[in-house]
């Protein structure tokens, strides 16, 4: 798959993790979303075609009221995907 792969790490209001994951899962640009443990609460995997689309996706996630902080990581190179080397 071509384009840009990225992850958004989110800090959210306590107790809102599952509701936020359900809401984010509805977005077409989201390839995966889940609750995580540690410094962040939710991880969002994205697959978009351009930086402009990534910017819009990040804005959508940030506009969710219970999302208090985000940090976005763009994947530079994949070495393994779906259990197979790339």
ChimeraX attribute file (.defattr): number of C-alpha atoms within 10 A of each C-alpha:
attribute: neighborCount
match mode: 1-to-1
recipient: residues
	/A:1	7
	/A:2	7
	/A:3	10
	/A:4	16
	/A:5	20
	/A:6	19
	/A:7	20
	/A:8	22
	/A:9	20
	/A:10	25
	/A:11	19
	/A:12	19
	/A:13	14
	/A:14	8
	/A:15	10
	/A:16	13
	/A:17	19
	/A:18	13
	/A:19	11
	/A:20	22
	/A:21	18
	/A:22	12
	/A:23	12
	/A:24	19
	/A:25	17
	/A:26	9
	/A:27	13
	/A:28	11
	/A:29	17
	/A:30	17
	/A:31	15
	/A:32	14
	/A:33	20
	/A:34	16
	/A:35	14
	/A:36	13
	/A:37	8
	/A:38	7
	/A:39	9
	/A:40	16
	/A:41	21
	/A:42	23
	/A:43	21
	/A:44	22
	/A:45	19
	/A:46	21
	/A:47	20
	/A:48	20
	/A:49	13
	/A:50	11
	/A:51	12
	/A:52	10
	/A:53	14
	/A:54	20
	/A:55	11
	/A:56	11
	/A:57	19
	/A:58	18
	/A:59	11
	/A:60	12
	/A:61	20
	/A:62	16
	/A:63	10
	/A:64	13
	/A:65	10
	/A:66	18
	/A:67	18
	/A:68	12
	/A:69	14
	/A:70	17
	/A:71	12
	/A:72	15
	/A:73	12
	/A:74	14
	/A:75	10
	/A:76	8
	/A:77	8
	/A:78	9
	/A:79	8
	/A:80	9
	/A:81	8
	/A:82	6
	/A:83	7
	/A:84	7
	/A:85	8
	/A:86	9
